[in-house]
Amino acid sequence: MARTASLSGFPEWLPEERLVEQHVLDSLRRTFELHGFSSIETRAVETVGQLLRKGEIDKEVYGLSRLQDDEGEESGKGKHDPHALALHFDLTVPFARYVVENAGYLAFPFRRYQIQKVWRGERPQEGRAREFTQADIDVVGDGELPFRYDVEIALVIAEALGALPIPEFRLRINNRKLAEGFYRGIGLTDTAGVLRSIDKLEKIGPDKVAGLLKSELGATDEQAQAALNLAGIKTEDTSFVAQVRSLGVSNDLLEEGLNELEQVIEAAVKRVPGKVVADLSIARGLDYYTGTVVETVLVGHEQLGSICSGGRYDALASKGNRKFPGVGLSIGVTRLVSRILSQDLAKASRSVPTAVFVALTSDESWGEAQDVATELRSRGIAAEVAAKAEKFGKQIKFADRRGIPFVWFTDEDGKHQVKDIRSGEQVDADPATWTPSDEDIRVQVAAAPAS
């Protein structure tokens, strides 16, 4: 990246960097809409009670309050008051609330995508910002949601990521039912606690995880080792099923989870080979996940952490006895773009959208120049007009400095010519018909050649 933001954790992009981000966002929108996902946007704030219903993330939530209350108004609500307002830390919890409040207007299963800013009070570093953009897709049902959507979501995300200018990636997939059933089968009843400990495996290593399981959850040496044995299973096909069964644990929930994960991996091996791996160490820290769970890494950039995560949630949204189970995945757009920029993984072909700079022969020709630019724009060619009639060499240098590839000239007799300032070629042109190449008419963002 060209510079460091003056306020840590709140990144701002330069124009050419923003073009890369826009390319990523446009590509994701295109893929999501091709699969029938509708765009929504939810408000930036939720009540504290709503945000903290599931998962232990209260230390990272930004509360919202006024700097000064109106005269006579009671002081702001305490940070733990469930009715106080806070900025959303993800898009899944707000979406669940949105579904409940708008259930009477939605057609189920409801397919949505949502691209918005979120806020999280983390320690800033590359890949972790306090303000960042997420791109989510979810399918939510009314009462029930066929498991086939778990499979479809994984395939859609693999297609969406595959269209981006990024290195190879892997979707690492597990199933909470598989894990929880296994833990119950070995006698560990606090399955949520075990999952939270296993979720720390890559950060602190197996020995410290085993220590947590024993000291905090009362696991025996044998139980801790069994949990670690399960987490150590990783396969690129369905052979994980036999490996899990070889551990000798029997439980109905375990069998259900094995079957579900097998379906996801089997479909992925067929439709997106090499993009998905069954990884039984994946736990996901948030408590609302109930089945399939996913984390995604860039190959060779694993230290960045997951660029896309999510899974199945059956109880996050409900209205009385009415349940709205869902499954979804979230792409960390800012994390992904930060790595693209910092490692020069992709670049924009120019720093501005303008394809043509219309030069002035005299200050009186500004109106005619605007007519040329209007004609070009009417055919989808981005154009801008010089502000004053300087020497042509100076106007060309101005266009070159901004990265504009073409300069348009009109002489006193009304003859038009356009110059490609990269090659120096200059040809006669008609503003009603002249068109640059597809590569020049719009900014191109391409992945850097693999080293």
Helices and strands as residue ranges (DSSP letters): H 15-34, E 38-39, E 45-47, H 48-51, G 58-60, E 63-64, E 85-87, H 92-101, G 103-105, E 110-119, E 131-140, H 148-162, E 169-175, H 176-185, H 191-198, H 201-204, H 206-217, H 221-231, E 234-235, H 240-245, H 252-271, E 276-279, E 292-298, G 302-304, E 308-313, E 318-319, E 322-323, E 326-332, H 333-342, E 346-348, E 356-358, G 363-365, H 366-378, E 383-385, H 392-402, E 406-410, E 416-420, E 426-428, H 438-441, E 445-447
